[in-house]
Amino acid sequence: MSPTMQTTAPMQSLEERAQRLGLYGLLAHWQEIGREPWAESVIGYEEEERCRRGLERRIANVRLGAFKSIADFDWKWPREIDRELIDELFGFEFVKEAGNVILVGPNGVGKTMIAKNLAHQAVLKGYTARFITASELLNDLAAQDVGSGLTRRLRHYLRPQVLVIDEVAYLAAGTRHADLLFELVSRRYQQKSIVLTTNKAFMEWNEVFPSSGCLVTLIDRLIHKSEIVKIDGESYRLKEARERAEAKTKERSRKRKAKAEKPAAERT
């Protein structure tokens, strides 16, 4: 390779980076500044800052709210949980395959915590994601008039590569809600992934969506190419509440005992 090629190739690459960033002021004077030693640093700073701000924006768009890191998950608490399968999910092969993840179990066993961490890590891996409760999602869709308004909202929920729908089947819903969920699942089917949490086995969904003619097909499309994670155990929130109540009781007893042991003169 000639000396000329050795110097021009990296300069062309740097100019392309400036073009991707839309740094038109620099590009307009590229012949003057393109070879300056500070040019690459400036472009690098701009790339880093845009990457950081873009990541912050994507994380904000997920709308996760407060959540605990998966590192804080108490794997010993559930009676039944497949930790190896959950660890595998964080490799996001299911997203590459446009598959789904179904987290099934009673209240308080960590389904939402796992789902939120999947959404968060998906964004860090470069995917787009959105977290929403089933009631919020279905009420939003049901509020739209049939036609263009509903189509726009469905497109909104079709955009993210990973859509997390939390607490499906927690509340009874009408036939229209079942139809809307079916419509959304069908449009995402084999195109983009859904992560869904539910406290009911699929055989119990007819209690939540009674008289729904699409229920069998809805479940069929959800479970096709899906990983079903069953979690069983007592509510971790109830465990924490009991421990908090016990700690407060002990602290009150300690204070009462200390007060009782003080000399009368000090108590007055």
C-alpha positions as CSV (number, residue, x, y, z in Angstrom):
1,M,0.0,0.0,0.0
2,S,1.4,3.4,-1.0
3,P,1.9,6.2,1.6
4,T,-0.9,8.2,0.0
5,M,-3.4,5.3,0.5
6,Q,-2.3,4.8,4.1
7,T,-3.1,8.4,4.9
8,T,-6.3,9.0,2.8
9,A,-8.1,5.8,3.9
10,P,-8.5,6.8,7.6
11,M,-9.3,10.4,6.6
12,Q,-12.1,9.1,4.4
13,S,-13.4,7.0,7.3
14,L,-13.3,10.0,9.6
15,E,-15.2,12.1,7.0
16,E,-17.9,9.4,6.7
17,R,-18.3,9.5,10.5
18,A,-18.8,13.2,10.4
19,Q,-21.4,12.8,7.6
20,R,-23.3,10.2,9.7
21,L,-23.4,12.6,12.6
22,G,-24.5,15.5,10.3
23,L,-21.6,17.7,11.3
24,Y,-22.1,20.0,8.3
25,G,-20.1,22.9,9.7
26,L,-17.0,20.7,9.9
27,L,-17.7,19.1,6.6
28,A,-18.0,22.5,4.9
29,H,-14.4,23.2,6.0
30,W,-13.1,19.6,5.7
31,Q,-10.2,20.5,3.5
32,E,-9.0,22.9,6.2
33,I,-9.6,20.9,9.4
34,G,-9.9,17.2,8.2
35,R,-6.2,16.6,8.9
36,E,-6.0,18.4,12.2
37,P,-5.1,16.1,15.1
38,W,-8.1,17.3,17.2
39,A,-10.7,16.4,14.5
40,E,-11.0,12.7,15.4
41,S,-11.3,13.6,19.1
42,V,-14.1,16.0,18.4
43,I,-16.0,13.5,16.3
44,G,-15.4,10.8,18.9
45,Y,-16.8,13.0,21.6
46,E,-19.9,13.7,19.5
47,E,-20.4,10.0,18.8
48,E,-20.1,9.1,22.5
49,E,-22.5,11.8,23.7
50,R,-25.1,11.0,21.1
51,C,-24.8,7.3,22.0
52,R,-25.2,8.1,25.7
53,R,-28.2,10.4,25.1
54,G,-29.8,7.9,22.7
55,L,-29.5,5.2,25.3
56,E,-31.0,7.4,27.9
57,R,-33.9,8.2,25.6
58,R,-34.5,4.6,24.7
59,I,-34.5,3.6,28.4
60,A,-37.0,6.4,29.2
61,N,-39.2,5.2,26.4
62,V,-39.5,1.8,28.0
63,R,-41.3,3.3,30.9
64,L,-40.1,0.8,33.5
65,G,-40.5,3.0,36.6
66,A,-38.6,1.8,39.7
67,F,-37.4,-1.8,39.7
68,K,-34.8,-4.0,41.4
69,S,-31.8,-5.3,39.5
70,I,-31.9,-9.0,38.6
71,A,-28.7,-9.3,40.7
72,D,-30.9,-8.7,43.7
73,F,-33.3,-11.6,42.9
74,D,-33.6,-14.1,45.7
75,W,-33.3,-17.4,43.8
76,K,-33.7,-19.4,47.0
77,W,-37.2,-18.0,47.8
78,P,-39.4,-19.6,45.1
79,R,-40.3,-23.2,45.5
80,E,-40.0,-23.7,41.7
81,I,-38.0,-21.6,39.3
82,D,-35.7,-22.6,36.3
83,R,-32.7,-20.2,36.8
84,E,-30.8,-21.7,33.9
85,L,-33.7,-20.9,31.5
86,I,-34.0,-17.4,32.9
87,D,-30.3,-16.8,32.5
88,E,-30.6,-18.1,28.9
89,L,-33.3,-15.6,28.2
90,F,-30.9,-12.7,28.9
91,G,-29.0,-13.9,25.8
92,F,-32.0,-12.6,23.8
93,E,-32.1,-15.4,21.3
94,F,-35.9,-15.3,21.6
95,V,-35.8,-11.8,20.2
96,K,-33.7,-12.8,17.2
97,E,-36.2,-15.6,16.5
98,A,-39.2,-13.3,17.1
99,G,-40.3,-15.7,19.9
100,N,-42.2,-14.9,23.1
101,V,-41.6,-15.3,26.8
102,I,-44.4,-16.2,29.2
103,L,-43.8,-15.9,32.9
104,V,-46.5,-17.7,34.9
105,G,-46.9,-17.8,38.6
106,P,-48.8,-16.5,41.6
107,N,-48.6,-12.9,42.9
108,G,-45.3,-11.7,44.4
109,V,-42.9,-14.4,43.1
110,G,-40.8,-12.0,40.9
111,K,-42.4,-12.2,37.4
112,T,-42.6,-8.4,36.9
113,M,-39.0,-8.0,38.3
114,I,-37.7,-10.5,35.7
115,A,-39.8,-8.9,32.9
116,K,-38.6,-5.4,33.7
117,N,-35.0,-6.6,33.8
118,L,-35.4,-8.3,30.4
119,A,-36.8,-5.0,28.9
120,H,-33.9,-3.0,30.4
121,Q,-31.2,-5.4,29.3
122,A,-32.8,-5.6,25.8
123,V,-32.3,-1.8,25.4
124,L,-28.7,-2.0,26.6
125,K,-28.2,-4.7,23.9
126,G,-29.5,-2.3,21.3
127,Y,-33.1,-3.4,21.0
128,T,-36.1,-1.2,21.4
129,A,-38.6,-2.2,24.2
130,R,-41.8,-1.0,25.9
131,F,-43.2,-2.1,29.3
132,I,-47.0,-1.7,30.0
133,T,-49.6,-3.4,32.1
134,A,-52.3,-5.3,30.4
135,S,-55.0,-3.1,31.8
136,E,-53.3,0.1,30.6
137,L,-52.7,-1.4,27.2
138,L,-56.2,-2.8,26.6
139,N,-57.9,0.3,28.0
140,D,-55.8,2.5,25.7
141,L,-56.8,0.4,22.7
142,A,-60.4,0.2,23.7
143,A,-60.6,4.0,24.1
144,Q,-59.9,4.3,20.4
145,D,-62.6,4.5,17.8
146,V,-62.6,1.6,15.4
147,G,-60.8,2.7,12.3
148,S,-57.8,5.0,11.9
149,G,-57.4,5.9,15.6
150,L,-57.2,2.2,16.6
151,T,-54.8,1.5,13.7
152,R,-52.4,4.2,14.9
153,R,-52.4,2.9,18.5
154,L,-51.8,-0.7,17.3
155,R,-48.9,0.6,15.2
156,H,-47.5,2.3,18.3
157,Y,-47.4,-1.0,20.2
158,L,-46.0,-2.8,17.1
159,R,-42.9,-0.6,17.0
160,P,-40.8,-2.0,19.9
161,Q,-38.9,-5.2,19.2
162,V,-39.7,-6.3,22.7
163,L,-43.2,-5.5,24.1
164,V,-43.6,-6.5,27.8
165,I,-47.3,-6.9,28.8
166,D,-47.5,-7.2,32.6
167,E,-50.3,-8.7,34.7
168,V,-52.4,-10.3,31.9
169,A,-55.5,-12.1,33.4
170,Y,-55.2,-10.3,36.7
171,L,-58.6,-8.6,36.1
172,A,-61.7,-9.8,34.3
173,A,-62.1,-8.3,30.9
174,G,-64.8,-8.2,28.2
175,T,-64.9,-9.7,24.8
176,R,-63.7,-6.4,23.2
177,H,-60.5,-6.5,25.3
178,A,-59.9,-10.1,24.3
179,D,-60.4,-9.2,20.6
180,L,-57.9,-6.3,21.0
181,L,-55.3,-8.4,22.6
182,F,-55.8,-11.0,19.9
183,E,-55.3,-8.3,17.2
184,L,-52.1,-7.1,18.8
185,V,-50.7,-10.6,19.3
186,S,-51.6,-11.5,15.7
187,R,-49.9,-8.5,14.3
188,R,-46.7,-9.2,16.3
189,Y,-46.9,-12.9,15.7
190,Q,-43.6,-14.2,14.2
191,Q,-42.5,-10.6,13.6
192,K,-41.5,-9.2,17.0
193,S,-41.3,-10.6,20.6
194,I,-43.7,-10.3,23.5
195,V,-42.8,-10.9,27.1
196,L,-45.9,-11.6,29.1
197,T,-46.6,-12.1,32.8
198,T,-49.7,-13.8,34.1
199,N,-50.9,-15.3,37.4
200,K,-53.2,-17.8,35.7
201,A,-52.6,-20.9,33.7
202,F,-53.9,-20.7,30.1
203,M,-56.7,-23.1,30.9
204,E,-58.1,-20.5,33.3
205,W,-58.0,-17.6,30.9
206,N,-61.6,-18.4,29.9
207,E,-62.6,-17.0,33.3
208,V,-60.9,-13.7,32.5
209,F,-62.1,-13.5,28.9
210,P,-65.5,-15.2,29.0
211,S,-67.4,-15.8,25.8
212,S,-64.4,-14.9,23.7
213,G,-64.3,-16.8,20.4
214,C,-60.7,-15.9,19.6
215,L,-59.3,-17.1,23.0
216,V,-58.0,-20.5,21.7
217,T,-56.3,-18.9,18.7
218,L,-54.9,-16.1,20.9
219,I,-53.2,-18.6,23.3
220,D,-52.0,-20.7,20.4
221,R,-50.2,-17.8,18.8
222,L,-48.8,-16.7,22.1
223,I,-47.3,-20.0,23.0
224,H,-46.0,-20.9,19.5
225,K,-42.2,-20.3,19.6
226,S,-42.4,-19.2,23.2
227,E,-40.4,-20.0,26.4
228,I,-42.8,-20.7,29.2
229,V,-41.2,-20.0,32.7
230,K,-43.2,-21.3,35.6
231,I,-42.5,-19.8,39.0
232,D,-44.1,-21.1,42.2
233,G,-43.9,-20.0,45.8
234,E,-45.2,-17.6,48.4
235,S,-45.3,-13.9,47.8
236,Y,-41.9,-12.3,48.4
237,R,-43.7,-9.1,49.2
238,L,-45.6,-10.8,52.0
239,K,-42.3,-12.2,53.2
240,E,-40.7,-8.7,53.3
241,A,-43.8,-7.3,55.0
242,R,-43.6,-9.9,57.7
243,E,-39.9,-9.3,58.3
244,R,-40.5,-5.5,58.4
245,A,-43.3,-6.0,60.9
246,E,-41.2,-8.3,63.1
247,A,-38.3,-5.8,63.0
248,K,-40.5,-2.9,64.0
249,T,-42.0,-5.0,66.9
250,K,-38.5,-5.9,68.2
251,E,-37.5,-2.2,68.0
252,R,-40.6,-1.1,69.9
253,S,-40.0,-3.7,72.6
254,R,-36.3,-2.6,72.9
255,K,-37.3,1.0,73.3
256,R,-40.0,0.2,75.9
257,K,-37.6,-2.0,77.9
258,A,-35.0,0.7,77.8
259,K,-37.5,3.3,79.0
260,A,-38.7,1.1,81.8
261,E,-35.2,0.5,83.0
262,K,-34.4,4.2,83.3
263,P,-34.4,5.7,86.9
264,A,-37.6,7.5,87.8
265,A,-35.8,10.8,87.9
266,E,-34.7,10.5,84.3
267,R,-38.2,9.5,83.1
268,T,-39.7,12.7,84.5
